[in-house]
């Protein structure tokens, strides 16, 4: 009978987008868990060299980052093209590093203080001179544990 | 009158909101590359202390010049041969006191792994990537020897590098750490990492 007759229509039903939010939320949660907030804006070129004998830094370890390299094209007009050291959001001279380290260390809880690690994120084309100065400062500040952040890969491709 | 059902909330814009959040997180966050070569700097020393005397044959000198060229034990060397040369030097066991060494027992090279020191000196103009490559090769020599001893002493254990990574990870439970600690210390004692970095020359 006509009461139960199905409505006949020739055109295809629209694809349901009801699950789209779920998919996007899934992506969102994935990115929220695997990434961290940018803590500082990079003002230097920062391409890490390769190495194989790497150790992962633990997320719970207190890590202070020191960046070094040539200023990016945006900053090179103002700061020149020689190698610079960046901590937090500004360029510092190597002699100021000790103060930054001591300040960071004093803000840590007691049990974390001896696990303090300084991570050096240095561009691969930097000269060793400035790195030596940084290391000398860290030694003075008694921040002896350091980690040269690298990409994982054969180290010999650095020198090609 | 027919019972009217409550109108459904339109969820069509949900996807847009979620996309907005997603894009926000994509822009403000980075995937961290938190891995690298860990080293320890020597503690600051009072300048009056004279360094302990080390015999010349126990020191393996690696120089890197401003053109990123290597001079190892006064001979030019390609970086790909560095690991093998360092390995031979560390594993030499010249005085016969090292029972686990497989080296040449050359009396002109290092006495035993405990006395063997690798000295690395770079120029101020050396590039960082070469420095990292050299460091990597030297550390790889130590790790290779430790891994060899791991196979001999603890054949059922995971490879040395994984042991070390597991020991340093915060999520490893304490009982496993207690188990790993003596093994790692033992392996490190067999081949202690004595890598000294001299101050670069100013020229």
HADDOCK unambig.tbl for C-alpha pairs under 7 A between the chains (distance, minus, plus):
assign (segid A and resid 20 and name CA) (segid B and resid 15 and name CA) 6.01 0.50 0.50
assign (segid A and resid 21 and name CA) (segid B and resid 14 and name CA) 5.87 0.50 0.50
assign (segid A and resid 21 and name CA) (segid B and resid 15 and name CA) 4.26 0.50 0.50
assign (segid A and resid 21 and name CA) (segid B and resid 18 and name CA) 6.40 0.50 0.50
assign (segid A and resid 24 and name CA) (segid B and resid 15 and name CA) 6.84 0.50 0.50
assign (segid A and resid 24 and name CA) (segid B and resid 18 and name CA) 6.03 0.50 0.50
assign (segid A and resid 24 and name CA) (segid B and resid 19 and name CA) 6.32 0.50 0.50
assign (segid A and resid 25 and name CA) (segid B and resid 18 and name CA) 6.02 0.50 0.50
assign (segid A and resid 28 and name CA) (segid B and resid 22 and name CA) 4.89 0.50 0.50
assign (segid A and resid 32 and name CA) (segid B and resid 25 and name CA) 6.80 0.50 0.50
assign (segid A and resid 34 and name CA) (segid B and resid 31 and name CA) 6.67 0.50 0.50
assign (segid A and resid 35 and name CA) (segid B and resid 29 and name CA) 5.76 0.50 0.50
assign (segid A and resid 35 and name CA) (segid B and resid 30 and name CA) 5.41 0.50 0.50
assign (segid A and resid 35 and name CA) (segid B and resid 31 and name CA) 4.69 0.50 0.50
assign (segid A and resid 35 and name CA) (segid B and resid 32 and name CA) 6.76 0.50 0.50
assign (segid A and resid 36 and name CA) (segid B and resid 29 and name CA) 5.22 0.50 0.50
assign (segid A and resid 36 and name CA) (segid B and resid 30 and name CA) 5.77 0.50 0.50
assign (segid A and resid 36 and name CA) (segid B and resid 31 and name CA) 6.56 0.50 0.50
assign (segid A and resid 37 and name CA) (segid B and resid 28 and name CA) 6.01 0.50 0.50
assign (segid A and resid 37 and name CA) (segid B and resid 29 and name CA) 4.31 0.50 0.50
assign (segid A and resid 37 and name CA) (segid B and resid 30 and name CA) 6.45 0.50 0.50
assign (segid A and resid 38 and name CA) (segid B and resid 28 and name CA) 6.22 0.50 0.50
assign (segid A and resid 38 and name CA) (segid B and resid 29 and name CA) 5.26 0.50 0.50
assign (segid A and resid 38 and name CA) (segid B and resid 30 and name CA) 6.15 0.50 0.50
assign (segid A and resid 49 and name CA) (segid B and resid 129 and name CA) 5.47 0.50 0.50
assign (segid A and resid 51 and name CA) (segid B and resid 133 and name CA) 6.65 0.50 0.50
assign (segid A and resid 51 and name CA) (segid B and resid 136 and name CA) 6.00 0.50 0.50
assign (segid A and resid 52 and name CA) (segid B and resid 136 and name CA) 6.82 0.50 0.50
assign (segid A and resid 53 and name CA) (segid B and resid 37 and name CA) 6.34 0.50 0.50
assign (segid A and resid 53 and name CA) (segid B and resid 136 and name CA) 6.13 0.50 0.50
assign (segid A and resid 53 and name CA) (segid B and resid 139 and name CA) 6.96 0.50 0.50
assign (segid A and resid 53 and name CA) (segid B and resid 140 and name CA) 6.18 0.50 0.50
assign (segid A and resid 54 and name CA) (segid B and resid 35 and name CA) 6.00 0.50 0.50
assign (segid A and resid 54 and name CA) (segid B and resid 36 and name CA) 4.57 0.50 0.50
assign (segid A and resid 54 and name CA) (segid B and resid 37 and name CA) 4.82 0.50 0.50
assign (segid A and resid 55 and name CA) (segid B and resid 35 and name CA) 5.45 0.50 0.50
assign (segid A and resid 55 and name CA) (segid B and resid 36 and name CA) 5.44 0.50 0.50
assign (segid A and resid 55 and name CA) (segid B and resid 37 and name CA) 6.07 0.50 0.50
assign (segid A and resid 55 and name CA) (segid B and resid 38 and name CA) 6.51 0.50 0.50
assign (segid A and resid 55 and name CA) (segid B and resid 165 and name CA) 6.45 0.50 0.50
assign (segid A and resid 56 and name CA) (segid B and resid 34 and name CA) 6.03 0.50 0.50
assign (segid A and resid 56 and name CA) (segid B and resid 35 and name CA) 4.22 0.50 0.50
assign (segid A and resid 56 and name CA) (segid B and resid 36 and name CA) 6.56 0.50 0.50
assign (segid A and resid 57 and name CA) (segid B and resid 34 and name CA) 5.54 0.50 0.50
assign (segid A and resid 57 and name CA) (segid B and resid 35 and name CA) 5.61 0.50 0.50
assign (segid A and resid 58 and name CA) (segid B and resid 169 and name CA) 5.94 0.50 0.50
assign (segid A and resid 58 and name CA) (segid B and resid 170 and name CA) 6.59 0.50 0.50
assign (segid A and resid 124 and name CA) (segid B and resid 128 and name CA) 5.29 0.50 0.50
assign (segid A and resid 124 and name CA) (segid B and resid 129 and name CA) 4.70 0.50 0.50
assign (segid A and resid 125 and name CA) (segid B and resid 127 and name CA) 5.65 0.50 0.50
assign (segid A and resid 125 and name CA) (segid B and resid 128 and name CA) 5.96 0.50 0.50
assign (segid A and resid 125 and name CA) (segid B and resid 129 and name CA) 6.50 0.50 0.50
assign (segid A and resid 126 and name CA) (segid B and resid 127 and name CA) 5.67 0.50 0.50
assign (segid A and resid 126 and name CA) (segid B and resid 128 and name CA) 5.41 0.50 0.50
assign (segid A and resid 127 and name CA) (segid B and resid 124 and name CA) 6.42 0.50 0.50
assign (segid A and resid 127 and name CA) (segid B and resid 125 and name CA) 5.17 0.50 0.50
assign (segid A and resid 127 and name CA) (segid B and resid 126 and name CA) 5.53 0.50 0.50
assign (segid A and resid 127 and name CA) (segid B and resid 127 and name CA) 4.60 0.50 0.50
assign (segid A and resid 127 and name CA) (segid B and resid 128 and name CA) 5.76 0.50 0.50
assign (segid A and resid 128 and name CA) (segid B and resid 124 and name CA) 5.02 0.50 0.50
assign (segid A and resid 128 and name CA) (segid B and resid 125 and name CA) 5.96 0.50 0.50
assign (segid A and resid 128 and name CA) (segid B and resid 126 and name CA) 5.41 0.50 0.50
assign (segid A and resid 128 and name CA) (segid B and resid 127 and name CA) 5.80 0.50 0.50
assign (segid A and resid 128 and name CA) (segid B and resid 128 and name CA) 5.62 0.50 0.50
assign (segid A and resid 129 and name CA) (segid B and resid 124 and name CA) 3.98 0.50 0.50
assign (segid A and resid 129 and name CA) (segid B and resid 125 and name CA) 6.31 0.50 0.50
assign (segid A and resid 139 and name CA) (segid B and resid 41 and name CA) 6.52 0.50 0.50
assign (segid A and resid 139 and name CA) (segid B and resid 43 and name CA) 6.44 0.50 0.50
assign (segid A and resid 139 and name CA) (segid B and resid 44 and name CA) 6.04 0.50 0.50
assign (segid A and resid 140 and name CA) (segid B and resid 44 and name CA) 6.28 0.50 0.50
assign (segid A and resid 142 and name CA) (segid B and resid 43 and name CA) 6.92 0.50 0.50
assign (segid A and resid 144 and name CA) (segid B and resid 40 and name CA) 5.39 0.50 0.50
assign (segid A and resid 144 and name CA) (segid B and resid 41 and name CA) 4.81 0.50 0.50
assign (segid A and resid 144 and name CA) (segid B and resid 42 and name CA) 7.00 0.50 0.50
assign (segid A and resid 144 and name CA) (segid B and resid 43 and name CA) 6.94 0.50 0.50
assign (segid A and resid 145 and name CA) (segid B and resid 39 and name CA) 6.31 0.50 0.50
assign (segid A and resid 145 and name CA) (segid B and resid 40 and name CA) 4.79 0.50 0.50
assign (segid A and resid 145 and name CA) (segid B and resid 41 and name CA) 6.56 0.50 0.50
assign (segid A and resid 146 and name CA) (segid B and resid 38 and name CA) 5.90 0.50 0.50
assign (segid A and resid 146 and name CA) (segid B and resid 39 and name CA) 5.61 0.50 0.50
assign (segid A and resid 146 and name CA) (segid B and resid 40 and name CA) 6.03 0.50 0.50
assign (segid A and resid 147 and name CA) (segid B and resid 36 and name CA) 5.82 0.50 0.50
assign (segid A and resid 147 and name CA) (segid B and resid 37 and name CA) 5.37 0.50 0.50
assign (segid A and resid 147 and name CA) (segid B and resid 38 and name CA) 4.28 0.50 0.50
assign (segid A and resid 147 and name CA) (segid B and resid 39 and name CA) 6.17 0.50 0.50
assign (segid A and resid 148 and name CA) (segid B and resid 36 and name CA) 5.12 0.50 0.50
assign (segid A and resid 148 and name CA) (segid B and resid 37 and name CA) 5.11 0.50 0.50
assign (segid A and resid 148 and name CA) (segid B and resid 38 and name CA) 6.46 0.50 0.50
assign (segid A and resid 149 and name CA) (segid B and resid 34 and name CA) 6.53 0.50 0.50
assign (segid A and resid 149 and name CA) (segid B and resid 35 and name CA) 5.51 0.50 0.50
assign (segid A and resid 149 and name CA) (segid B and resid 36 and name CA) 4.04 0.50 0.50
assign (segid A and resid 149 and name CA) (segid B and resid 37 and name CA) 6.57 0.50 0.50
assign (segid A and resid 150 and name CA) (segid B and resid 35 and name CA) 6.24 0.50 0.50
assign (segid A and resid 150 and name CA) (segid B and resid 36 and name CA) 4.72 0.50 0.50
assign (segid A and resid 155 and name CA) (segid B and resid 133 and name CA) 5.05 0.50 0.50
assign (segid A and resid 155 and name CA) (segid B and resid 136 and name CA) 6.85 0.50 0.50
assign (segid A and resid 156 and name CA) (segid B and resid 80 and name CA) 6.88 0.50 0.50
assign (segid A and resid 156 and name CA) (segid B and resid 133 and name CA) 6.40 0.50 0.50
assign (segid A and resid 158 and name CA) (segid B and resid 129 and name CA) 5.68 0.50 0.50
assign (segid A and resid 158 and name CA) (segid B and resid 130 and name CA) 6.53 0.50 0.50
assign (segid A and resid 158 and name CA) (segid B and resid 133 and name CA) 6.64 0.50 0.50
assign (segid A and resid 159 and name CA) (segid B and resid 130 and name CA) 6.00 0.50 0.50
